[in-house]
Amino acid sequence: MSYSPIIQKTIKYIENNLQEDLTLEIIARFAGFSKYHYHRIFQKEVGVSISEYIRYRRIANSASLLLYTDQKIIDIALFYRFESQESYTRSFKRYYNLPPGQYRQFMGKLIFKKEEMKMKNDQLLKGWQFSGSHPFNYQMGIDREVFHQGKASGFLKSVTVEEQGEFATMMQQFKADKYLGKRLKFSGFIKSEAVDGFCGFWMRVDDHLQDVLHFDNMSDRPIKGDNEWNLYSIVLDVPENSAVISFGILLSGKGHVWVDGITFEEVDSSISTTNIDFSSELLDEPINLSFDECEGE
């Protein structure tokens, strides 16, 4: 059984209610599970407990408010349901190794340094490549105001896109050697805004001849429109003759998409692959060569 849909539904609920009272019991009831069973499901799928997820999302959102607003620390703490400024400070230091006040002062200076503001986005995105059909109509970069956790996210956004079929991707490639004969799960968090085409993760496994062995670009579960942060995954087998694994985030058409918290993990056969089987689209032989037949006949 795939728990991805209910996990995504739960995360959407959490993201929309971070300022409200959120407990394991409330969320499990929303998901339709017992709280003990859902605790195990969420921990396995997301990698952290529900309470930990809620805590670091509140902390991440509060970190953005510290840097980009003049709100008082106590007001930010209470807004995100911390009992006091002291409890907020303890939690904040766990993630950022600085109390909120010092973080606001120190990180604010770093972010707005003129030297950094003059740097190109692709210089900031170490390890990532910019590609696609019309990459010159898009922008790739780092966003230090919108992020899921930590201090920044990566983003793609349209700038001068004119046609629906245009797309861009930020991507990486690495050797398949460590994963030969294994099943690999690629996961991460995506946020979208005004996407009129679609966006999503993609992943491809190639052999030494650069032939595609397995591939998924979420075309059967595309992300469109406006969506808060949520967890998405791709699962592919890596055959013994694999050579290269490529992955990234894709934006087709106009819009803005952010990505954060990417992970890779080996999974067993109980986790189904998301591979798109193109062979199923091939016919055994040519048909309707005289054009006499119509659909539905």
N, C-alpha and C positions, 0 to 999 in steps of 0.2 A: 504493500500500500504506500502510495506517495503522499507525504504530509505537506508537500510544498504549498499547495493552495491554501490550506488552513493556516500555515505559518505566515504566509504573505498577508492573509486576511487579518491575522492577529497583529502583525507588525504595523499594518496600516492603522489599526485601531489604536495601538500604542502611540504612534507618531501624531495622531490627531488629538490625543488626550494627555500629553505629557504634563500639562498643568493641572490635571485632575488627579483624584485619588486612584491609584493603580495598584492592585494587589494580585497575587497569584490566583486567589479565589475568584476575583472579578473577571480576570482574563480567561481563566479556564472555563468559567460559566459561559462567557462570550463565545469561546471556541467549541463548546459542547462536549467537554471532557471533564473527568475528575481532575482535581488540581494535582494529584500525585502523578497521574499518567501524563498529563500535559507538561508538567515540569520536565519529565524525562524526554518527551518528544522535542520540546523547545531546546533543551540543552544539547541534544544530539544534532539537531538540524542547524542551529545557530552557533553553537560552540561555547555559549555562556548561558547562565541561568536567566530566567525572566527578570528577576530583581536586579541582576547585574546589568542586563541590557538596558532596562529603564534608567538605572543610575547613570551609566555612561552616556546615554543619549541626553539626559537632562544636563549633565556636566558639559557635554559638547556644545549644546545650544547656549548654555550660560557663558561659555568661553567666548562665543561669538558676540554676545551682548556686552561682555566686558570690554572687548576691543572696539566695537563699532557703535556703542551707545554711551551715554553719560549716566545711566541708571546706577543707583547706589547698590553696593554689594548686598546689603541686607534685603533690598527689594527683589533683586535677582534670585537670591536664595529662597525667599518665601514664595516667589512666583513659581519656582520649580519644586515646591512641596518639601523643602528641607525645613526641619523643625526650628533651626536657628542658624545664625551666621557661623557659629562654631562648628556645627555638624556639616554644613556646606563646605567650610574650609578644609576639614579633615578629608572629606570625599574628593574635593578638587585636587588636593596635594597628592592623592593616590595616583591620579592620572597624569598630572602635569609637573609634579615635583616642585611646585611653587604654590604659595597661597594666592588666592584670587587677586589681591591688591598688587603684589609683586608681578604676577603674570600680566596684568593690565599694563603696568608701567614698562616692563622689560620687553614683552612681545610687541607692544604698540610701537616702540622705537624701532624694532627690527623690521616690522612689516612696512613701515612707511619711510624707511631709509631711501633716499633718492637713488642710491646706487642700485638697489634691488628693483625699484620701479622702472629703471631704464633697461633692465635685462629682458631679453626676448623670452616668450613663454616656452619655446622649445628648449632653451638652455636650462630652464628650471625643471623640466620634466626628464630627469635622468633616466635613461634606459628605454624611453618610449619613442616610437616612430610615428610619423604622421603620414597617412596614406589615404587612398580612396579614389573615386572617379573624378571628383572635383575638389581636392583638398584646399585649393586656393580660394574657394568660396566659403570656407569654414575657418574657425579659430580653435586651437587647442591650447590648454594652459592649466595653471594651478589657481584654485580659488581658496583663499584663506578666510573667507567669510562664511561660505556655505560648505559644510563638511559633515560627515557622519560621525567620525570620532577622530581623535588626534588633533592635528593643527591645520590640515588642508585636504582638499579633494582635487581630483583631476576633472577637467571638463572639455566638452566639445560643444560648439554652438555655431549656428549658421550666421553668416554675415551678408553675403551677396548671392544666396541661392535663388535660382530662377525657376528651375524645373523640378518636379517631384522625384524623378529618377536619380538625382544627384545625391551622393553620399560621401562621408568621410569617416575615417576610423583612426583611433589611437591604439597602437598595437605593440606587441613584443613577440619574439621568437626565442626558443631555447631547445637544446638537444633533448631527444626523447630517451636517451640511454638509461636513465635512472628509473624509468617507468615502463620499460618493455614488458609486455605480457600482463600489464596491470590495468585496472579501471581507475580513471582519474576524474575527480570532481573539481570543477572550477566554479567558485562562488564569489559573490561580492554584492555590495549595496549600490543601487542606482536610484537617482532622483531625476525627474524630467519636468520640463516646462514648455508648453505650447508646441509640442512635437506633432507636426501635421502629417508626417510620413510614419516612420517608426524608429525605435531605437532598441538596443539590447546588447547583450554579450554575444560574442562569437568565438568559436574555437575550432581548430583544424589540425588533423594529424596527417603528415605526409611521409612517404617513403624516400629512399635515396634518389629516386628518379623524379622527385617532386610531384608524384601522383598522389591524389587525395585518397586517404584510407578511410577516415571518418571525419564528419563535419556537422556542426550545428550553429545556426545564427539566430535562433529563437524566432524564426519567421512564422512558426506555428503558434507562437505565444508572444506576439510583439507588444512592446510598450508604446502607448500613444498618449498624447495630450499632457495633462498635468498630473503628476504623481509624486507623493512624498517618498522619502527614503524607504526602500524595501529590499528584501533579499532575493536574489535570483541565482540560478545554478545551471551549469551544463555538465553532463556526465558522458564521457567518451572512453571507449577501450583504446589501448595503445598496443597494437599488434607487435609481434617480435621483429618484424621488418620495418618498423617505424624509424624515422630519422629526425624529424623536426616537429615540434609542437608550436603552433602559432595561436595567439589569442588577443582579444581586445574588446573595445566598446565601439559600437557602430551607431551612427546617426544618419538616417536617410530623410531627405527633405529638410524643412525648416524646423527650428526649435533649439532647445538648450538641454544638455544632459550632463549630469555629474556622476562620478563613480568614486567609490572609496571602499576600503577594507577588503581587498581581493585576497583570496586564499586558494591554495591547491591542497587536496588530500586524496590519498588512495582509499578507495571504497571496495567493498566486496560485491559479489554477484547479486546480493539481495537488493541493491540499488540499481534501478533500471537505467539504461543509457538513454540519452536524448538524441542520438545520432539520426540525421535525416537520411533516409534510404532512397537515393535517387533511382536505384535500379527498379523499384516498384512502378516507376512512371514509364518504363520502356515496354513497348508492345512486343509480342513474340514474332509478329510479322506485320507488314503494312496493311492498312485497311482503307476503305472508302476512296479508292483511287479514281473512281468515276464521278465522285461528288454527288451521288444520287441519295445517299443516306443522310438523315438529319438526326439531331439529338432527340431522344424520346421515342424514336420509331423502333 
